[in-house]
């Protein structure tokens, strides 16, 4: 009478301590993790300190706004510096004297139009194209942070970056400043330091990691 052959896959010996090994997973593979324990759950969301502070965002906005002020100042300076004065002398019997009035010259008016166009072009390029494709406007680049999609972690693109800036201007113009203030002050108490516009569009502001920027 022959003995039955030994099993092809004998059970593993019990680990030290006398406890049996954990059962295999549904796919037949051993569970992940050290010492036979289940794998740890996915990491939670980033802590609040991982997001860009509110003050850094304010300073970036100021830096972005400086070129606009310079262009506007140039236009106004040319307008004021080239004013034309026209005088009319009263030659009637009443002899009321001379009346003079100053007005904008053609050069001054042209300067206002040109600087306004340049300011608009700068705004679209800086906060639309540059921020949308790289994540950072000039100011945000100086302050070392970027605006990215909360879902993908990538720059939001020209169109969406342009839309977010339009929303800010619309809120500022239509809501008498109160809603705009709440929107921009929201990062002071928000867990992800998002403005209200960030929350609506699922955007976050994250510091730039220099190690990842080096190619």
C-alpha positions in Angstrom: 0.0 0.0 0.0 1.6 3.3 -1.2 1.6 6.5 0.9 -0.1 9.7 -0.6 2.3 12.2 -2.1 3.2 15.2 0.0 1.2 18.4 -0.9 2.7 20.6 -3.6 2.5 23.8 -1.5 3.0 22.9 2.2 1.8 25.6 4.6 4.6 28.0 5.8 5.8 27.4 9.3 4.3 29.6 12.0 6.2 32.9 12.8 7.9 33.2 16.1 5.5 33.6 18.9 3.2 30.8 17.9 0.7 32.9 15.8 -0.4 31.5 12.5 0.5 33.5 9.3 -2.2 35.9 7.9 -4.4 34.4 5.2 -3.5 35.2 1.6 -5.3 38.0 -0.3 -8.0 37.4 -2.8 -5.6 37.3 -5.7 -3.4 34.7 -4.1 -0.6 37.2 -3.4 0.7 37.7 0.1 -0.5 40.9 1.8 1.8 43.9 1.5 3.5 45.5 4.5 6.3 44.4 6.8 6.0 41.4 9.2 2.9 40.2 7.4 0.7 43.0 8.5 -1.7 44.7 6.0 -0.4 47.7 4.0 -0.9 51.2 5.5 -3.8 53.3 4.2 -3.1 56.0 1.7 -1.5 59.2 3.0 -4.0 61.9 4.1 -4.2 65.3 2.4 -1.4 67.8 2.7 -1.1 69.7 6.0 -2.0 73.4 6.0 1.7 74.4 6.2 2.3 72.7 2.8 0.2 75.3 1.0 1.4 78.8 0.2 0.9 81.4 3.0 -1.6 84.2 2.5 1.1 86.9 2.9 3.2 85.4 0.0 0.2 85.5 -2.2 -0.4 89.2 -1.4 3.2 90.1 -2.1 3.0 88.3 -5.4 -0.1 90.3 -6.3 1.7 93.5 -5.5 4.7 92.5 -7.7 2.4 91.6 -10.5 0.6 95.0 -10.2 3.7 97.2 -10.3 4.2 97.1 -14.1 0.5 98.1 -14.5 1.1 101.1 -12.2 4.2 102.1 -14.1 2.4 102.0 -17.4 -0.5 104.0 -16.1 1.9 106.5 -14.6 3.6 107.0 -17.9 0.3 107.6 -19.7 -0.9 110.1 -17.1 2.5 111.8 -17.0 2.5 112.3 -20.8 -1.2 113.5 -20.6 -0.5 116.1 -18.0 2.8 117.2 -19.5 1.5 117.9 -22.9 -1.7 119.7 -22.0 -2.7 122.5 -24.3 -4.0 125.8 -23.1 -6.3 127.9 -25.2 -7.2 131.5 -24.3 -10.0 133.7 -25.4 -10.0 137.5 -25.0 -13.3 139.3 -24.5 -13.3 142.2 -26.9 -16.8 143.2 -26.3 -17.9 146.4 -24.7 -17.8 144.8 -21.3 -14.1 144.0 -21.6 -14.2 141.0 -19.3 -10.6 140.2 -19.9 -9.0 136.9 -21.0 -10.3 133.4 -20.3 -7.9 130.4 -20.6 -8.7 126.7 -20.4 -6.4 123.7 -20.5 -7.2 120.4 -22.2 -5.6 117.1 -23.2 -3.4 117.2 -26.3 -3.6 114.6 -29.0 -0.2 113.3 -27.8 -1.5 112.9 -24.3 -4.7 111.1 -25.4 -2.6 108.8 -27.6 -0.3 108.0 -24.7 -3.2 107.0 -22.6 -4.5 104.7 -25.2 -1.1 103.1 -26.0 -0.3 102.5 -22.3 -3.7 101.0 -21.7 -3.2 98.6 -24.5 0.2 97.6 -23.2 -1.2 97.2 -19.7 -3.9 94.9 -21.0 -1.4 92.9 -23.1 0.9 92.5 -20.0 -2.0 91.4 -17.8 -3.2 88.7 -20.3 0.3 87.5 -20.9 1.4 87.4 -17.2 -1.8 86.2 -15.5 -3.2 84.3 -18.4 -0.5 82.7 -20.5 2.5 82.6 -18.2 0.6 81.6 -15.1 -1.5 79.1 -17.0 1.4 77.3 -18.7 4.1 77.5 -15.9 1.9 77.8 -12.8 3.5 81.1 -11.9 3.1 84.8 -12.9 6.0 87.1 -12.5 5.1 87.8 -8.9 4.4 84.2 -8.0 7.7 83.2 -9.5 9.5 85.8 -7.3 7.7 84.5 -4.3 8.4 80.9 -5.3 4.9 79.4 -5.6 2.5 78.3 -8.3 -1.2 77.9 -9.0 -2.0 74.3 -10.0 -5.1 72.0 -10.3 -6.0 70.3 -7.1 -6.8 67.2 -9.0 -3.8 66.9 -11.3 -1.1 69.0 -9.6 -0.4 70.6 -13.0 -0.7 74.2 -14.2 -4.3 75.0 -15.1 -3.7 76.2 -18.6 -4.1 79.6 -20.3 -7.9 79.6 -20.6 -8.6 78.6 -17.0 -6.0 81.0 -15.6 -7.5 83.8 -17.6 -11.0 82.9 -16.3 -9.9 82.9 -12.6 -8.5 86.5 -13.0 -11.7 87.6 -14.7 -13.7 86.2 -11.8 -11.7 88.2 -9.4 -12.3 91.4 -11.3 -16.0 90.7 -11.7 -16.4 90.0 -7.9 -14.5 93.2 -7.1 -16.6 95.3 -9.5 -20.1 93.9 -8.7 -20.0 93.0 -5.0 -19.1 96.4 -3.5 -15.8 95.0 -2.2 -17.3 92.9 0.6 -17.5 89.6 -1.2 -14.1 90.3 -2.8 -12.5 90.9 0.6 -14.0 87.6 1.9 -12.8 85.8 -1.2 -9.2 87.0 -0.9 -9.0 86.8 2.9 -10.3 83.2 2.9 -6.8 81.6 3.0 -6.3 83.1 6.4 -8.6 80.5 8.0 -9.0 77.9 5.3 -7.4 74.5 5.8 -5.9 74.5 2.2 -5.3 78.3 2.2 -7.6 78.6 -0.8 -9.4 81.7 -1.9 -13.1 81.3 -2.7 -12.2 81.4 -6.4 -9.6 78.6 -5.8 -12.3 76.5 -4.2 -14.8 77.1 -7.1 -12.2 76.1 -9.7 -10.4 73.4 -7.6 -7.1 75.3 -7.7 -4.4 75.4 -5.0 -1.3 77.5 -4.4 1.8 75.3 -3.7 5.4 76.3 -3.1 7.8 75.6 -5.9 10.1 72.7 -5.2 13.5 73.7 -6.7 14.6 70.1 -6.9 11.7 69.3 -9.3 12.3 72.4 -11.3 15.8 71.5 -12.3 15.9 69.4 -15.5 
